[in-house]
């Protein structure tokens, strides 16, 4: 999975949660996805190459 695909997947889990009337607003969905990635980065989950991947995911989320 590419960083762009992962960014979209994380965003969609908040924004398009399968129940349209309970979907989170766009801006909140972006912020929640960023919080998830920040948590991974701050706690150093994974090897260096994985951290680079998560930094790329964060950049892609910011582009949404």
PDB file of N, CA, C and O in Angstrom:
ATOM      1  N   UNK A   1       0.851  -1.167   0.000  1.00  0.00           N
ATOM      2  CA  UNK A   1       0.000   0.000   0.000  1.00  0.00           C
ATOM      3  C   UNK A   1       0.902   1.237   0.000  1.00  0.00           C
ATOM      4  O   UNK A   1       1.887   1.306   0.734  1.00  0.00           O
ATOM      5  N   UNK A   2       0.548   2.196  -0.825  1.00  0.00           N
ATOM      6  CA  UNK A   2       1.321   3.434  -0.883  1.00  0.00           C
ATOM      7  C   UNK A   2       0.904   4.370   0.247  1.00  0.00           C
ATOM      8  O   UNK A   2      -0.136   4.184   0.878  1.00  0.00           O
ATOM      9  N   UNK A   3       1.742   5.380   0.486  1.00  0.00           N
ATOM     10  CA  UNK A   3       1.411   6.376   1.511  1.00  0.00           C
ATOM     11  C   UNK A   3       0.108   7.094   1.159  1.00  0.00           C
ATOM     12  O   UNK A   3      -0.695   7.397   2.042  1.00  0.00           O
ATOM     13  N   UNK A   4      -0.098   7.364  -0.119  1.00  0.00           N
ATOM     14  CA  UNK A   4      -1.317   8.051  -0.553  1.00  0.00           C
ATOM     15  C   UNK A   4      -2.549   7.183  -0.290  1.00  0.00           C
ATOM     16  O   UNK A   4      -3.576   7.682   0.168  1.00  0.00           O
ATOM     17  N   UNK A   5      -2.446   5.905  -0.576  1.00  0.00           N
ATOM     18  CA  UNK A   5      -3.557   4.990  -0.330  1.00  0.00           C
ATOM     19  C   UNK A   5      -3.855   4.871   1.167  1.00  0.00           C
ATOM     20  O   UNK A   5      -5.016   4.838   1.574  1.00  0.00           O
ATOM     21  N   UNK A   6      -2.803   4.806   1.976  1.00  0.00           N
ATOM     22  CA  UNK A   6      -2.985   4.698   3.422  1.00  0.00           C
ATOM     23  C   UNK A   6      -3.625   5.968   3.986  1.00  0.00           C
ATOM     24  O   UNK A   6      -4.492   5.900   4.857  1.00  0.00           O
ATOM     25  N   UNK A   7      -3.193   7.121   3.485  1.00  0.00           N
ATOM     26  CA  UNK A   7      -3.779   8.391   3.918  1.00  0.00           C
ATOM     27  C   UNK A   7      -5.273   8.414   3.620  1.00  0.00           C
ATOM     28  O   UNK A   7      -6.075   8.805   4.468  1.00  0.00           O
ATOM     29  N   UNK A   8      -5.643   7.997   2.416  1.00  0.00           N
ATOM     30  CA  UNK A   8      -7.050   7.972   2.025  1.00  0.00           C
ATOM     31  C   UNK A   8      -7.834   6.972   2.874  1.00  0.00           C
ATOM     32  O   UNK A   8      -8.965   7.245   3.275  1.00  0.00           O
ATOM     33  N   UNK A   9      -7.239   5.830   3.141  1.00  0.00           N
ATOM     34  CA  UNK A   9      -7.899   4.820   3.963  1.00  0.00           C
ATOM     35  C   UNK A   9      -8.171   5.343   5.375  1.00  0.00           C
ATOM     36  O   UNK A   9      -9.275   5.174   5.893  1.00  0.00           O
ATOM     37  N   UNK A  10      -7.186   5.968   5.994  1.00  0.00           N
ATOM     38  CA  UNK A  10      -7.376   6.522   7.336  1.00  0.00           C
ATOM     39  C   UNK A  10      -8.452   7.599   7.344  1.00  0.00           C
ATOM     40  O   UNK A  10      -9.331   7.611   8.205  1.00  0.00           O
ATOM     41  N   UNK A  11      -8.370   8.502   6.374  1.00  0.00           N
ATOM     42  CA  UNK A  11      -9.373   9.558   6.266  1.00  0.00           C
ATOM     43  C   UNK A  11     -10.773   8.965   6.116  1.00  0.00           C
ATOM     44  O   UNK A  11     -11.712   9.369   6.802  1.00  0.00           O
ATOM     45  N   UNK A  12     -10.892   8.008   5.213  1.00  0.00           N
ATOM     46  CA  UNK A  12     -12.199   7.393   4.942  1.00  0.00           C
ATOM     47  C   UNK A  12     -12.777   6.681   6.168  1.00  0.00           C
ATOM     48  O   UNK A  12     -13.998   6.627   6.322  1.00  0.00           O
ATOM     49  N   UNK A  13     -11.942   6.145   7.025  1.00  0.00           N
ATOM     50  CA  UNK A  13     -12.438   5.454   8.220  1.00  0.00           C
ATOM     51  C   UNK A  13     -13.178   6.409   9.145  1.00  0.00           C
ATOM     52  O   UNK A  13     -14.065   5.995   9.891  1.00  0.00           O
ATOM     53  N   UNK A  14     -12.819   7.667   9.096  1.00  0.00           N
ATOM     54  CA  UNK A  14     -13.524   8.671   9.897  1.00  0.00           C
ATOM     55  C   UNK A  14     -14.652   9.329   9.096  1.00  0.00           C
ATOM     56  O   UNK A  14     -15.763   9.487   9.601  1.00  0.00           O
ATOM     57  N   UNK A  15     -14.369   9.703   7.871  1.00  0.00           N
ATOM     58  CA  UNK A  15     -15.319  10.467   7.065  1.00  0.00           C
ATOM     59  C   UNK A  15     -16.430   9.599   6.489  1.00  0.00           C
ATOM     60  O   UNK A  15     -17.600   9.981   6.529  1.00  0.00           O
ATOM     61  N   UNK A  16     -16.081   8.457   5.963  1.00  0.00           N
ATOM     62  CA  UNK A  16     -17.055   7.557   5.336  1.00  0.00           C
ATOM     63  C   UNK A  16     -17.136   6.274   6.140  1.00  0.00           C
ATOM     64  O   UNK A  16     -16.692   5.218   5.689  1.00  0.00           O
ATOM     65  N   UNK A  17     -17.691   6.367   7.308  1.00  0.00           N
ATOM     66  CA  UNK A  17     -17.697   5.219   8.206  1.00  0.00           C
ATOM     67  C   UNK A  17     -18.792   4.210   7.892  1.00  0.00           C
ATOM     68  O   UNK A  17     -19.067   3.324   8.702  1.00  0.00           O
ATOM     69  N   UNK A  18     -19.418   4.331   6.735  1.00  0.00           N
ATOM     70  CA  UNK A  18     -20.439   3.378   6.332  1.00  0.00           C
ATOM     71  C   UNK A  18     -21.850   3.787   6.715  1.00  0.00           C
ATOM     72  O   UNK A  18     -22.818   3.212   6.218  1.00  0.00           O
ATOM     73  N   UNK A  19     -21.975   4.762   7.582  1.00  0.00           N
ATOM     74  CA  UNK A  19     -23.301   5.234   7.994  1.00  0.00           C
ATOM     75  C   UNK A  19     -23.327   6.729   7.720  1.00  0.00           C
ATOM     76  O   UNK A  19     -22.928   7.526   8.569  1.00  0.00           O
ATOM     77  N   UNK A  20     -23.791   7.107   6.548  1.00  0.00           N
ATOM     78  CA  UNK A  20     -23.657   8.480   6.087  1.00  0.00           C
ATOM     79  C   UNK A  20     -24.174   9.518   7.087  1.00  0.00           C
ATOM     80  O   UNK A  20     -23.536  10.554   7.278  1.00  0.00           O
ATOM     81  N   UNK A  21     -25.297   9.262   7.714  1.00  0.00           N
ATOM     82  CA  UNK A  21     -25.846  10.286   8.602  1.00  0.00           C
ATOM     83  C   UNK A  21     -25.011  10.470   9.871  1.00  0.00           C
ATOM     84  O   UNK A  21     -25.189  11.450  10.595  1.00  0.00           O
ATOM     85  N   UNK A  22     -24.103   9.534  10.142  1.00  0.00           N
ATOM     86  CA  UNK A  22     -23.226   9.656  11.307  1.00  0.00           C
ATOM     87  C   UNK A  22     -21.786   9.987  10.929  1.00  0.00           C
ATOM     88  O   UNK A  22     -20.897   9.944  11.779  1.00  0.00           O
ATOM     89  N   UNK A  23     -21.552  10.315   9.663  1.00  0.00           N
ATOM     90  CA  UNK A  23     -20.206  10.634   9.215  1.00  0.00           C
ATOM     91  C   UNK A  23     -19.699  11.899   9.885  1.00  0.00           C
ATOM     92  O   UNK A  23     -20.466  12.816  10.182  1.00  0.00           O
ATOM     93  N   UNK A  24     -18.412  11.932  10.114  1.00  0.00           N
ATOM     94  CA  UNK A  24     -17.743  13.060  10.746  1.00  0.00           C
ATOM     95  C   UNK A  24     -17.513  14.156   9.697  1.00  0.00           C
ATOM     96  O   UNK A  24     -17.297  13.835   8.528  1.00  0.00           O
ATOM     97  N   UNK A  25     -17.552  15.419  10.074  1.00  0.00           N
ATOM     98  CA  UNK A  25     -17.251  16.484   9.122  1.00  0.00           C
ATOM     99  C   UNK A  25     -15.852  16.319   8.518  1.00  0.00           C
ATOM    100  O   UNK A  25     -14.955  15.750   9.141  1.00  0.00           O
ATOM    101  N   UNK A  26     -15.688  16.820   7.308  1.00  0.00           N
ATOM    102  CA  UNK A  26     -14.434  16.682   6.562  1.00  0.00           C
ATOM    103  C   UNK A  26     -13.223  17.125   7.371  1.00  0.00           C
ATOM    104  O   UNK A  26     -12.256  16.373   7.492  1.00  0.00           O
ATOM    105  N   UNK A  27     -13.263  18.328   7.923  1.00  0.00           N
ATOM    106  CA  UNK A  27     -12.118  18.874   8.656  1.00  0.00           C
ATOM    107  C   UNK A  27     -11.780  18.019   9.874  1.00  0.00           C
ATOM    108  O   UNK A  27     -10.606  17.789  10.165  1.00  0.00           O
ATOM    109  N   UNK A  28     -12.785  17.554  10.573  1.00  0.00           N
ATOM    110  CA  UNK A  28     -12.569  16.700  11.737  1.00  0.00           C
ATOM    111  C   UNK A  28     -11.957  15.358  11.329  1.00  0.00           C
ATOM    112  O   UNK A  28     -11.117  14.807  12.040  1.00  0.00           O
ATOM    113  N   UNK A  29     -12.384  14.847  10.187  1.00  0.00           N
ATOM    114  CA  UNK A  29     -11.849  13.578   9.691  1.00  0.00           C
ATOM    115  C   UNK A  29     -10.366  13.698   9.385  1.00  0.00           C
ATOM    116  O   UNK A  29      -9.588  12.797   9.699  1.00  0.00           O
ATOM    117  N   UNK A  30      -9.975  14.807   8.774  1.00  0.00           N
ATOM    118  CA  UNK A  30      -8.561  15.048   8.480  1.00  0.00           C
ATOM    119  C   UNK A  30      -7.776  15.125   9.782  1.00  0.00           C
ATOM    120  O   UNK A  30      -6.720  14.505   9.908  1.00  0.00           O
ATOM    121  N   UNK A  31      -8.281  15.879  10.749  1.00  0.00           N
ATOM    122  CA  UNK A  31      -7.586  16.045  12.018  1.00  0.00           C
ATOM    123  C   UNK A  31      -7.446  14.715  12.770  1.00  0.00           C
ATOM    124  O   UNK A  31      -6.401  14.451  13.365  1.00  0.00           O
ATOM    125  N   UNK A  32      -8.467  13.898  12.748  1.00  0.00           N
ATOM    126  CA  UNK A  32      -8.398  12.603  13.426  1.00  0.00           C
ATOM    127  C   UNK A  32      -7.380  11.679  12.755  1.00  0.00           C
ATOM    128  O   UNK A  32      -6.635  10.976  13.438  1.00  0.00           O
ATOM    129  N   UNK A  33      -7.345  11.677  11.438  1.00  0.00           N
ATOM    130  CA  UNK A  33      -6.352  10.873  10.723  1.00  0.00           C
ATOM    131  C   UNK A  33      -4.941  11.347  11.054  1.00  0.00           C
ATOM    132  O   UNK A  33      -4.034  10.533  11.230  1.00  0.00           O
ATOM    133  N   UNK A  34      -4.757  12.664  11.137  1.00  0.00           N
ATOM    134  CA  UNK A  34      -3.444  13.218  11.494  1.00  0.00           C
ATOM    135  C   UNK A  34      -3.053  12.838  12.924  1.00  0.00           C
ATOM    136  O   UNK A  34      -1.888  12.548  13.193  1.00  0.00           O
ATOM    137  N   UNK A  35      -4.008  12.839  13.825  1.00  0.00           N
ATOM    138  CA  UNK A  35      -3.740  12.445  15.207  1.00  0.00           C
ATOM    139  C   UNK A  35      -3.258  10.996  15.256  1.00  0.00           C
ATOM    140  O   UNK A  35      -2.329  10.675  15.997  1.00  0.00           O
ATOM    141  N   UNK A  36      -3.879  10.130  14.477  1.00  0.00           N
ATOM    142  CA  UNK A  36      -3.457   8.726  14.438  1.00  0.00           C
ATOM    143  C   UNK A  36      -2.012   8.604  13.976  1.00  0.00           C
ATOM    144  O   UNK A  36      -1.223   7.878  14.580  1.00  0.00           O
ATOM    145  N   UNK A  37      -1.668   9.304  12.920  1.00  0.00           N
ATOM    146  CA  UNK A  37      -0.306   9.241  12.389  1.00  0.00           C
ATOM    147  C   UNK A  37       0.676   9.861  13.377  1.00  0.00           C
ATOM    148  O   UNK A  37       1.761   9.321  13.590  1.00  0.00           O
ATOM    149  N   UNK A  38       0.312  10.979  13.977  1.00  0.00           N
ATOM    150  CA  UNK A  38       1.192  11.606  14.965  1.00  0.00           C
ATOM    151  C   UNK A  38       1.467  10.660  16.137  1.00  0.00           C
ATOM    152  O   UNK A  38       2.585  10.608  16.651  1.00  0.00           O
ATOM    153  N   UNK A  39       0.465   9.933  16.544  1.00  0.00           N
ATOM    154  CA  UNK A  39       0.638   8.984  17.648  1.00  0.00           C
ATOM    155  C   UNK A  39       1.668   7.918  17.274  1.00  0.00           C
ATOM    156  O   UNK A  39       2.517   7.556  18.089  1.00  0.00           O
ATOM    157  N   UNK A  40       1.590   7.429  16.068  1.00  0.00           N
ATOM    158  CA  UNK A  40       2.558   6.434  15.589  1.00  0.00           C
ATOM    159  C   UNK A  40       3.962   7.044  15.553  1.00  0.00           C
ATOM    160  O   UNK A  40       4.921   6.429  16.019  1.00  0.00           O
ATOM    161  N   UNK A  41       4.077   8.237  15.006  1.00  0.00           N
ATOM    162  CA  UNK A  41       5.382   8.883  14.892  1.00  0.00           C
ATOM    163  C   UNK A  41       5.977   9.232  16.259  1.00  0.00           C
ATOM    164  O   UNK A  41       7.173   9.036  16.477  1.00  0.00           O
ATOM    165  N   UNK A  42       5.178   9.733  17.158  1.00  0.00           N
ATOM    166  CA  UNK A  42       5.668  10.141  18.477  1.00  0.00           C
ATOM    167  C   UNK A  42       6.103   8.958  19.335  1.00  0.00           C
ATOM    168  O   UNK A  42       6.989   9.095  20.178  1.00  0.00           O
ATOM    169  N   UNK A  43       5.501   7.829  19.129  1.00  0.00           N
ATOM    170  CA  UNK A  43       5.827   6.662  19.943  1.00  0.00           C
ATOM    171  C   UNK A  43       6.788   5.707  19.244  1.00  0.00           C
ATOM    172  O   UNK A  43       7.067   4.620  19.749  1.00  0.00           O
ATOM    173  N   UNK A  44       7.290   6.113  18.090  1.00  0.00           N
ATOM    174  CA  UNK A  44       8.304   5.336  17.358  1.00  0.00           C
ATOM    175  C   UNK A  44       7.925   3.877  17.164  1.00  0.00           C
ATOM    176  O   UNK A  44       8.720   2.975  17.429  1.00  0.00           O
ATOM    177  N   UNK A  45       6.704   3.656  16.698  1.00  0.00           N
ATOM    178  CA  UNK A  45       6.280   2.298  16.407  1.00  0.00           C
ATOM    179  C   UNK A  45       6.874   1.871  15.073  1.00  0.00           C
ATOM    180  O   UNK A  45       6.402   2.297  14.019  1.00  0.00           O
ATOM    181  N   UNK A  46       7.880   1.053  15.110  1.00  0.00           N
ATOM    182  CA  UNK A  46       8.425   0.518  13.872  1.00  0.00           C
ATOM    183  C   UNK A  46       9.839   0.962  13.584  1.00  0.00           C
ATOM    184  O   UNK A  46      10.414   1.788  14.293  1.00  0.00           O
ATOM    185  N   UNK A  47      10.383   0.393  12.530  1.00  0.00           N
ATOM    186  CA  UNK A  47      11.744   0.680  12.092  1.00  0.00           C
ATOM    187  C   UNK A  47      11.791   2.017  11.358  1.00  0.00           C
ATOM    188  O   UNK A  47      10.757   2.614  11.060  1.00  0.00           O
ATOM    189  N   UNK A  48      12.999   2.473  11.075  1.00  0.00           N
ATOM    190  CA  UNK A  48      13.185   3.780  10.439  1.00  0.00           C
ATOM    191  C   UNK A  48      12.444   3.879   9.107  1.00  0.00           C
ATOM    192  O   UNK A  48      11.810   4.898   8.833  1.00  0.00           O
ATOM    193  N   UNK A  49      12.512   2.838   8.277  1.00  0.00           N
ATOM    194  CA  UNK A  49      11.815   2.891   6.985  1.00  0.00           C
ATOM    195  C   UNK A  49      10.310   3.008   7.169  1.00  0.00           C
ATOM    196  O   UNK A  49       9.626   3.607   6.339  1.00  0.00           O
ATOM    197  N   UNK A  50       9.788   2.436   8.260  1.00  0.00           N
ATOM    198  CA  UNK A  50       8.358   2.568   8.536  1.00  0.00           C
ATOM    199  C   UNK A  50       8.025   3.988   8.968  1.00  0.00           C
ATOM    200  O   UNK A  50       6.963   4.509   8.629  1.00  0.00           O
ATOM    201  N   UNK A  51       8.917   4.610   9.706  1.00  0.00           N
ATOM    202  CA  UNK A  51       8.684   5.982  10.146  1.00  0.00           C
ATOM    203  C   UNK A  51       8.657   6.925   8.948  1.00  0.00           C
ATOM    204  O   UNK A  51       7.874   7.875   8.920  1.00  0.00           O
ATOM    205  N   UNK A  52       9.505   6.666   7.967  1.00  0.00           N
ATOM    206  CA  UNK A  52       9.500   7.471   6.740  1.00  0.00           C
ATOM    207  C   UNK A  52       8.165   7.310   6.031  1.00  0.00           C
ATOM    208  O   UNK A  52       7.594   8.283   5.539  1.00  0.00           O
ATOM    209  N   UNK A  53       7.667   6.075   5.981  1.00  0.00           N
ATOM    210  CA  UNK A  53       6.364   5.818   5.372  1.00  0.00           C
ATOM    211  C   UNK A  53       5.277   6.630   6.064  1.00  0.00           C
ATOM    212  O   UNK A  53       4.455   7.253   5.392  1.00  0.00           O
ATOM    213  N   UNK A  54       5.257   6.634   7.406  1.00  0.00           N
ATOM    214  CA  UNK A  54       4.215   7.354   8.143  1.00  0.00           C
ATOM    215  C   UNK A  54       4.350   8.862   7.971  1.00  0.00           C
ATOM    216  O   UNK A  54       3.343   9.570   7.984  1.00  0.00           O
ATOM    217  N   UNK A  55       5.554   9.361   7.813  1.00  0.00           N
ATOM    218  CA  UNK A  55       5.735  10.783   7.517  1.00  0.00           C
ATOM    219  C   UNK A  55       5.150  11.121   6.150  1.00  0.00           C
ATOM    220  O   UNK A  55       4.560  12.185   5.960  1.00  0.00           O
ATOM    221  N   UNK A  56       5.320  10.203   5.203  1.00  0.00           N
ATOM    222  CA  UNK A  56       4.724  10.397   3.875  1.00  0.00           C
ATOM    223  C   UNK A  56       3.208  10.334   3.945  1.00  0.00           C
ATOM    224  O   UNK A  56       2.523  11.086   3.250  1.00  0.00           O
ATOM    225  N   UNK A  57       2.674   9.444   4.777  1.00  0.00           N
ATOM    226  CA  UNK A  57       1.218   9.349   4.959  1.00  0.00           C
ATOM    227  C   UNK A  57       0.695  10.681   5.505  1.00  0.00           C
ATOM    228  O   UNK A  57      -0.331  11.184   5.047  1.00  0.00           O
ATOM    229  N   UNK A  58       1.394  11.239   6.470  1.00  0.00           N
ATOM    230  CA  UNK A  58       0.979  12.519   7.051  1.00  0.00           C
ATOM    231  C   UNK A  58       0.957  13.616   5.985  1.00  0.00           C
ATOM    232  O   UNK A  58       0.035  14.432   5.953  1.00  0.00           O
ATOM    233  N   UNK A  59       1.956  13.639   5.125  1.00  0.00           N
ATOM    234  CA  UNK A  59       1.996  14.628   4.037  1.00  0.00           C
ATOM    235  C   UNK A  59       0.801  14.445   3.111  1.00  0.00           C
ATOM    236  O   UNK A  59       0.197  15.421   2.666  1.00  0.00           O
ATOM    237  N   UNK A  60       0.465  13.203   2.823  1.00  0.00           N
ATOM    238  CA  UNK A  60      -0.670  12.930   1.931  1.00  0.00           C
ATOM    239  C   UNK A  60      -1.993  13.320   2.587  1.00  0.00           C
ATOM    240  O   UNK A  60      -2.883  13.828   1.906  1.00  0.00           O
ATOM    241  N   UNK A  61      -2.141  13.100   3.871  1.00  0.00           N
ATOM    242  CA  UNK A  61      -3.362  13.507   4.567  1.00  0.00           C
ATOM    243  C   UNK A  61      -3.505  15.030   4.489  1.00  0.00           C
ATOM    244  O   UNK A  61      -4.603  15.541   4.268  1.00  0.00           O
ATOM    245  N   UNK A  62      -2.407  15.747   4.668  1.00  0.00           N
ATOM    246  CA  UNK A  62      -2.454  17.195   4.594  1.00  0.00           C
ATOM    247  C   UNK A  62      -2.837  17.694   3.207  1.00  0.00           C
ATOM    248  O   UNK A  62      -3.289  18.831   3.071  1.00  0.00           O
ATOM    249  N   UNK A  63      -2.669  16.886   2.190  1.00  0.00           N
ATOM    250  CA  UNK A  63      -3.044  17.255   0.824  1.00  0.00           C
ATOM    251  C   UNK A  63      -4.524  17.053   0.552  1.00  0.00           C
ATOM    252  O   UNK A  63      -5.062  17.608  -0.406  1.00  0.00           O
ATOM    253  N   UNK A  64      -5.189  16.259   1.394  1.00  0.00           N
ATOM    254  CA  UNK A  64      -6.616  15.956   1.163  1.00  0.00           C
ATOM    255  C   UNK A  64      -7.475  17.196   1.294  1.00  0.00           C
ATOM    256  O   UNK A  64      -8.693  17.123   1.132  1.00  0.00           O
TER     257      UNK A  64
END
